[in-house]
């Protein structure tokens, strides 16, 4: 860790404090004042003042052998981990999926009877409908929405679909109750959803759920393509396995981040 900064705003005292925290090596939970001073190259009076300041802040405690770190130090790392949202976790996986498929992919969540796009990695293609972060579509006619609706309990599903769409879009597919329930049963049975121009002409997509550590569906991930360029067979046989792998990887990473204990 540099003791001297490169700019006028560098705070040397802060750098020294972090250096003292980092001085405690693996397998050595306690260090004497002399050991801390030797490990950091600080004068003993300086090292002592820093240790006492850290003790007052709760990051260090005094002990028989000198000083020891407290669990509060974990907060410095956990703050970074917990600040990461779904987009931060999903983005690198989505970028790799787009590289492998050559198609755009998105993440969406439910808002009433609509889906809202919360993350997207796009490739430049002409499509019937423009999609960006915050775009809203009726859920039932999208692969993303089918995945999210299929994860709901029967009473939740009824309540959600009773709400009118706020998308301003009239979708191509207008199923009756029997068709709707059959479609969602199929999604539950196979674990993924397909839509073929049910929202609008030319739009074809496949989607899979994103889950948290308890298995709860928290969002959905899709690969979408232009119907004139990508047949259903290619979408299912080539892109779907990659999509399922990516959804699993994102879910696993999200679960690991959520499992980090609060110090």
C-alpha positions in Angstrom: 0.0 0.0 0.0 1.6 3.4 -1.0 2.6 5.6 2.0 2.7 8.6 -0.3 -0.1 9.6 -2.7 0.2 11.1 -6.1 -2.2 13.9 -5.6 -3.0 16.7 -3.1 -6.1 14.9 -1.8 -4.2 11.8 -0.6 -4.7 11.3 3.2 -1.6 9.6 4.5 -3.1 8.9 8.0 -6.0 6.9 6.4 -3.4 5.0 4.3 -1.4 4.2 7.5 -4.6 3.0 9.2 -5.5 0.6 6.4 -1.9 -0.6 6.3 -2.0 -1.5 10.0 -5.2 -3.5 9.5 -3.6 -5.3 6.5 -0.5 -6.1 8.6 -2.2 -8.9 10.5 -1.1 -12.1 8.7 -3.1 -15.3 8.2 -2.8 -17.6 11.2 -1.7 -14.8 13.5 -4.8 -13.2 15.1 -2.7 -11.2 17.7 0.3 -8.9 17.3 2.3 -6.9 19.7 2.9 -3.2 19.1 6.5 -4.0 18.1 5.4 -6.5 15.6 2.9 -4.1 14.0 5.5 -1.4 13.8 8.0 -3.8 12.3 5.5 -5.1 9.7 4.4 -1.7 8.6 7.7 0.2 8.9 6.0 2.8 11.1 7.5 4.3 14.2 6.2 2.7 17.4 4.5 5.8 18.7 2.7 6.2 15.3 1.7 2.6 15.2 0.4 2.9 18.8 -1.8 5.9 18.0 -3.3 4.2 15.0 -4.0 1.0 16.9 -5.7 2.9 19.7 -7.7 4.9 17.2 -8.8 1.6 15.5 -9.7 0.2 18.9 -11.9 3.2 19.7 -13.6 2.7 16.3 -14.2 -1.0 17.1 -11.9 -2.5 14.5 -9.1 -3.6 17.0 -9.2 -4.8 20.5 -6.5 -4.9 23.2 -5.4 -8.4 24.4 -2.7 -10.0 26.5 -0.3 -10.3 23.5 -1.0 -6.8 22.2 -3.7 -6.2 19.7 -6.2 -8.3 17.7 -8.6 -7.4 14.9 -12.3 -7.6 15.6 -15.1 -9.0 13.4 -16.0 -5.4 12.5 -13.2 -5.4 10.0 -15.3 -7.7 7.9 -17.7 -4.8 7.3 -15.0 -3.2 5.1 -15.2 -6.0 2.6 -18.9 -6.9 3.1 -19.8 -3.3 2.3 -18.5 -3.9 -1.2 -20.1 -7.3 -1.6 -23.5 -6.1 -0.4 -23.4 -3.0 -2.6 -23.5 -5.2 -5.7 -26.9 -5.5 -7.2 -28.3 -8.0 -9.6 -26.9 -6.1 -12.6 -23.4 -6.1 -11.3 -23.5 -9.8 -10.8 -25.3 -10.6 -14.0 -23.4 -8.3 -16.4 -20.2 -10.3 -17.1 -22.3 -13.5 -17.6 -24.7 -11.7 -19.9 -21.8 -10.3 -22.0 -20.3 -13.8 -22.4 -23.8 -15.1 -23.4 -24.1 -12.4 -26.1 -20.7 -13.3 -27.4 -21.6 -16.9 -27.7 -25.0 -16.5 -29.2 -24.7 -13.3 -31.2 -28.1 -12.3 -29.8 -29.3 -9.7 -27.3 -30.1 -10.9 -23.8 -32.1 -9.2 -21.0 -33.1 -9.5 -17.3 -36.6 -8.5 -16.2 -38.7 -8.6 -13.1 -42.5 -8.5 -12.5 -44.4 -5.3 -11.9 -48.1 -6.1 -11.7 -49.1 -7.9 -14.9 -46.1 -6.4 -16.7 -42.4 -7.1 -16.9 -39.9 -4.4 -16.6 -36.4 -4.7 -18.1 -33.7 -4.1 -15.4 -30.6 -5.2 -17.3 -29.8 -5.7 -21.0 -26.8 -6.4 -23.2 -27.9 -5.8 -26.8 -26.5 -6.3 -30.3 -27.5 -3.9 -33.0 -30.4 -5.5 -34.9 -33.6 -4.2 -36.4 -36.5 -5.5 -34.3 -40.2 -4.7 -34.1 -40.1 -3.2 -30.6 -37.4 -1.1 -29.0 -36.1 -2.4 -25.7 -34.1 -0.6 -23.1 -33.8 -0.5 -19.3 -37.2 0.4 -17.9 -39.2 -0.8 -20.9 -42.5 -2.4 -19.9 -44.3 -5.2 -21.7 -47.3 -7.4 -20.8 -45.8 -10.4 -19.0 -47.9 -13.2 -20.3 -46.8 -12.8 -23.9 -43.1 -12.7 -23.2 -40.7 -15.5 -22.3 -39.4 -13.5 -19.4 -42.9 -12.9 -18.1 -44.0 -16.6 -18.5 -41.1 -17.7 -16.3 -42.0 -15.1 -13.7 -45.7 -15.9 -13.7 -45.1 -19.6 -13.6 -43.2 -19.2 -10.3 -46.2 -17.6 -8.6 -48.7 -19.4 -6.3 -52.2 -19.7 -7.7 -53.6 -16.9 -5.6 -50.6 -14.6 -6.5 -51.1 -15.3 -10.2 -54.7 -14.5 -10.1 -54.1 -11.2 -8.3 -51.2 -10.2 -10.6 -53.1 -10.9 -13.8 -56.1 -9.0 -12.6 -54.1 -5.8 -12.8 -54.3 -4.1 -16.2 -51.1 -3.7 -18.2 -49.5 -0.3 -18.2 -47.4 -1.0 -21.2 -49.7 0.6 -23.7 -49.2 -2.4 -26.0 -51.8 -4.8 -27.4 -50.0 -8.1 -27.8 -50.7 -10.5 -30.7 -51.5 -13.5 -28.4 -54.7 -13.2 -26.5 -55.2 -16.6 -24.7 -58.3 -17.7 -22.9 -58.0 -19.0 -19.3 -57.4 -22.6 -20.5 -54.6 -21.7 -22.9 -53.0 -19.4 -20.3 -52.9 -22.1 -17.6 -51.7 -24.8 -20.1 -48.8 -22.5 -21.2 -47.7 -21.8 -17.6 -48.0 -25.5 -16.6 -45.6 -26.3 -19.5 -43.1 -23.6 -18.3 -43.2 -25.1 -14.8 -42.7 -28.6 -16.1 -39.7 -27.9 -18.2 -38.1 -24.9 -16.3 -37.9 -22.5 -19.2 -40.2 -20.6 -21.5 -40.5 -19.9 -25.2 -42.4 -17.2 -27.1 -42.7 -17.1 -30.8 -44.1 -13.8 -32.0 -46.8 -13.8 -29.3 -45.9 -10.2 -28.2 -45.3 -8.7 -31.6 -44.4 -9.9 -35.1 -40.8 -10.9 -35.6 -39.9 -11.3 -31.9 -38.8 -14.7 -30.8 -37.2 -15.5 -27.4 -36.4 -18.1 -24.8 -36.1 -17.4 -21.0 -35.0 -19.1 -17.8 -35.4 -18.1 -14.1 -32.8 -16.5 -11.9 -33.0 -17.7 -8.3 -31.7 -16.6 -4.9 -30.0 -18.9 -2.4 -33.4 -20.3 -1.2 -34.5 -21.2 -4.7 -36.9 -18.3 -5.0 -37.3 -16.9 -8.5 -36.2 -13.3 -8.3 -35.9 -12.4 -12.0 -35.7 -14.0 -15.5 -33.0 -14.0 -18.2 -33.7 -14.3 -21.9 -32.1 -14.5 -25.3 -34.2 -12.8 -28.0 -33.8 -12.8 -31.7 -35.5 -11.8 -34.9 -37.8 -14.5 -36.2 -36.7 -14.0 -39.8 -33.0 -14.8 -38.8 -33.2 -17.4 -36.2 -35.6 -20.4 -36.4 -37.1 -21.9 -33.3 -35.0 -25.0 -33.7 -31.8 -23.1 -33.4 -33.1 -21.0 -30.6 -33.9 -24.1 -28.6 -31.1 -26.5 -29.6 -28.2 -24.0 -29.6 -29.1 -20.9 -27.5 -31.2 -22.5 -24.8 -28.4 -24.7 -23.3 -26.2 -21.7 -23.1 -29.0 -19.6 -21.6 -29.7 -22.3 -18.9 -26.0 -22.5 -18.0 -25.7 -18.7 -17.7 -28.9 -18.5 -15.6 -27.5 -21.1 -13.3 -24.1 -19.3 -13.0 -25.8 -15.9 -12.2 -28.1 -17.6 -9.7 -25.1 -19.2 -8.0 -23.2 -16.0 -7.8 -26.2 -14.1 -6.5 -26.7 -16.7 -3.8 -23.0 -16.5 -2.7 -23.2 -12.8 -2.4 -26.4 -12.9 -0.5 -25.0 -15.5 1.9 -22.1 -13.3 3.0 -22.8 -12.7 6.7 -23.4 -9.3 8.1 -20.6 -8.4 10.5 
